[in-house]
Amino acid sequence: MGTIRTGYYGNSNALCVDAASFITIRTRAAIEMRGVATLVLSGGRSPIGLYNILCAHPYFEEMNWERTHIFWGDERFVPRDHDDSNYKMAYETLISKVPLPPENVHNIPVNLSTPQEAAAEYEKEIRSFFKENNLESFDVVLLGIGKDGHTASLFPDDEAMGEKERWVVSVDKPGMPPYHPRITLTLPVISESRNVAFLSTDPGKKELIVDILEYQEDAIKRYPAAMVAAKLEVAWFIAE
């Protein structure tokens, strides 16, 4: 298990700048080691400021977009042009503004018949990509945190939290609105990643995060976000 680091920010721009530096440094290191980097994006509103910064100087130039492959930590089972689509948000704020080759964008296949099929197909794609590139895990996973302590689409007391073998599962009854079925990476594959970055731009979540960080053993019993680990580092970027 890797280290945990925390940063508290009174300024959301400073928070996003530090998160952008974290991503840039670690993806470039991965490319230097293996020729390719993997970055798992988060949904919601929290990462929008970060994505905007990654599109701007100096991070636009410092990121090696041609060798960076984009994945998603979770997605709602809605069309890609739906307002609740994590893909749509990421496309509008990041992907359409940087020189990512189309084949480097690995979106969750919401065009299939059921969320279960989408989960199985996405897992197949990830495993195939890892095998072809001789990878064992993701390089950077970007996560948010909900007010109930959920992360990605891993909700408290949901059966997906007990998954040990599959890398991607469907979540049919998520605990918070909007009530779309969801597809999510599972805890084992997230915690096998080299680095995790939690982004919380809502000062109202600081108390919850402090609870997770200071009372780790008790928090693990209640909050999915508290169960996340990484091989190298879990970094928290926290608004206060």
C-alpha positions in Angstrom: 0.0 0.0 0.0 1.3 3.4 -0.9 1.5 6.6 1.0 -1.4 9.1 1.6 -0.9 12.8 1.2 -3.3 15.7 1.8 -3.6 19.2 0.6 -6.1 21.8 1.8 -7.0 24.8 -0.4 -8.9 27.9 0.2 -8.6 28.7 -3.5 -10.1 26.3 -6.0 -7.8 27.3 -8.8 -4.7 26.5 -6.7 -6.3 23.1 -5.9 -6.8 22.3 -9.6 -3.3 23.5 -10.5 -1.7 21.2 -8.0 -3.9 18.3 -9.2 -2.8 19.1 -12.8 0.8 19.0 -11.7 0.2 15.6 -10.0 -1.3 14.2 -13.1 1.3 15.6 -15.5 4.3 14.4 -13.5 3.0 10.9 -13.0 1.8 10.3 -16.6 5.1 11.6 -18.0 7.0 9.3 -15.6 4.9 6.4 -16.8 5.6 7.2 -20.5 9.3 7.4 -19.7 9.2 3.9 -18.1 6.8 2.1 -20.5 6.1 4.4 -23.5 2.4 4.8 -22.5 0.4 6.3 -19.7 -3.2 5.6 -18.5 -5.4 8.3 -16.9 -8.8 7.4 -15.5 -11.2 10.4 -15.5 -13.8 11.2 -12.9 -17.3 12.5 -13.6 -19.4 15.1 -11.8 -18.7 18.8 -11.6 -15.6 18.8 -9.4 -13.0 18.0 -12.2 -14.2 20.7 -14.6 -11.8 23.3 -13.3 -9.0 20.7 -13.4 -9.8 19.7 -17.0 -9.8 23.4 -18.0 -6.3 23.8 -16.6 -5.0 20.7 -18.3 -6.1 22.3 -21.6 -4.1 25.5 -20.9 -0.4 26.5 -20.7 1.8 25.0 -19.4 0.0 21.7 -18.9 -1.3 21.5 -22.4 2.3 21.4 -23.6 3.7 19.3 -20.7 1.2 16.4 -21.1 2.2 13.9 -23.7 -1.3 13.5 -25.1 -0.3 11.2 -28.0 0.9 8.6 -25.6 -1.8 9.1 -22.9 -4.8 6.8 -22.9 -8.0 8.0 -21.3 -10.4 5.7 -19.4 -13.4 6.4 -17.1 -13.9 5.4 -13.5 -17.7 5.2 -13.9 -20.5 6.2 -16.2 -24.2 6.5 -16.2 -26.0 4.2 -18.6 -27.3 7.1 -20.8 -26.4 8.2 -24.4 -23.1 10.0 -24.8 -24.9 13.2 -25.6 -27.1 13.1 -22.5 -26.5 15.9 -20.0 -25.8 13.4 -17.2 -23.1 11.6 -19.3 -19.6 11.7 -17.8 -18.2 11.2 -21.3 -20.0 14.3 -22.5 -18.6 16.5 -19.7 -15.1 15.2 -20.3 -15.4 15.6 -24.1 -16.6 19.2 -23.9 -14.1 20.3 -21.2 -11.0 18.3 -22.0 -10.9 15.7 -24.8 -12.1 18.0 -27.6 -9.5 20.6 -26.7 -6.3 18.5 -26.6 -4.5 16.4 -29.3 -5.6 13.0 -28.1 -5.8 10.4 -30.9 -9.3 9.0 -31.1 -7.9 5.5 -30.4 -6.6 6.7 -27.1 -10.1 7.5 -25.7 -11.6 4.3 -24.2 -15.1 5.3 -23.3 -17.6 3.0 -21.6 -19.9 1.3 -24.3 -23.3 2.7 -23.3 -24.6 1.9 -26.7 -25.0 -1.8 -25.8 -28.3 -3.3 -24.7 -27.8 -3.4 -21.0 -25.5 -1.9 -18.3 -24.4 -5.5 -17.6 -23.2 -5.9 -21.2 -21.5 -2.6 -21.1 -19.6 -3.5 -17.9 -18.5 -6.8 -19.3 -17.4 -5.3 -22.6 -15.5 -2.5 -20.9 -13.7 -4.9 -18.6 -12.7 -6.9 -21.7 -11.3 -3.8 -23.4 -9.3 -2.8 -20.3 -7.8 -6.3 -19.9 -6.9 -6.4 -23.6 -5.3 -3.0 -23.5 -3.2 -4.0 -20.4 -2.1 -7.2 -22.0 -1.2 -5.6 -25.3 0.9 -2.9 -23.5 2.3 -5.2 -20.8 0.6 -3.2 -18.0 -0.4 -4.3 -14.6 -2.5 -1.4 -13.5 -3.6 2.2 -14.2 -1.1 5.0 -13.7 -3.4 7.7 -12.4 -7.1 7.3 -11.3 -8.9 10.5 -10.7 -11.8 10.2 -8.2 -14.4 12.4 -6.6 -16.3 11.8 -3.3 -20.0 12.1 -2.6 -21.6 13.4 0.6 -22.4 9.8 1.5 -18.7 8.8 1.0 -19.2 7.1 -2.3 -16.6 7.3 -5.0 -16.9 6.4 -8.7 -20.2 4.5 -8.5 -19.3 2.5 -5.4 -22.0 3.3 -2.9 -22.2 2.4 0.8 -23.8 -1.0 1.4 -24.1 -1.8 -2.3 -23.2 -5.3 -3.4 -20.6 -3.9 -5.8 -18.5 -3.2 -2.8 -18.0 -6.9 -2.2 -16.7 -7.6 -5.7 -13.3 -9.3 -5.7 -12.8 -10.7 -9.2 -14.4 -8.4 -11.8 -12.8 -5.2 -12.8 -16.0 -3.5 -14.0 -19.6 -4.0 -12.8 -23.0 -2.5 -13.3 -24.8 -0.8 -10.4 -28.6 -0.9 -10.9 -29.8 0.9 -7.8 -27.3 3.7 -7.0 -28.0 5.5 -3.7 -28.1 9.0 -5.0 -29.9 10.8 -7.9 -30.0 11.0 -10.8 -31.3 7.4 -10.8 -29.7 6.1 -13.9 -28.1 2.6 -13.9 -24.3 2.9 -13.7 -21.2 1.2 -14.7 -18.2 1.4 -12.4 -14.6 0.2 -11.9 -14.5 -2.0 -8.9 -12.5 -1.4 -5.7 -9.8 -4.0 -6.5 -8.8 -2.5 -9.8 -8.9 1.0 -8.5 -6.7 0.1 -5.5 -4.2 -1.7 -7.8 -3.5 1.5 -9.6 -0.2 3.2 -9.2 -1.6 6.6 -8.1 -5.0 7.9 -7.0 -6.0 11.6 -6.9 -9.2 12.5 -4.9 -10.6 15.8 -6.0 -13.0 17.6 -3.7 -13.9 21.2 -4.7 -16.9 21.4 -2.3 -15.8 22.9 1.1 -18.9 21.2 2.6 -17.2 17.8 2.3 -14.2 18.7 4.3 -15.6 17.3 7.6 -16.4 14.0 5.9 -12.9 13.8 4.4 -11.2 14.6 7.7 -13.3 11.8 9.2 -12.0 9.4 6.6 -8.4 10.5 7.0 -8.2 10.7 10.8 -10.4 7.8 11.7 -9.4 5.4 9.0 -10.3 2.1 10.7 -13.8 3.2 11.6 -14.3 5.1 8.3 -13.5 2.0 6.2 -16.6 0.4 7.7 -18.8 3.2 6.4 -17.4 5.0 3.4 -16.3 3.4 0.1 -13.8 6.3 -0.5 -12.0 5.2 2.7 -11.4 1.8 1.2 -9.4 3.1 -1.8 -5.7 2.4 -1.8 -2.9 2.7 -4.4 0.5 1.1 -5.0 2.4 4.4 -4.8 0.3 7.3 -3.5 -3.2 8.4 -2.7 -3.4 12.2 -2.9 -6.3 14.2 -1.5 -6.9 17.7 -3.0 -9.4 19.2 -0.6 -11.3 22.6 -0.7 -11.8 24.3 2.7 
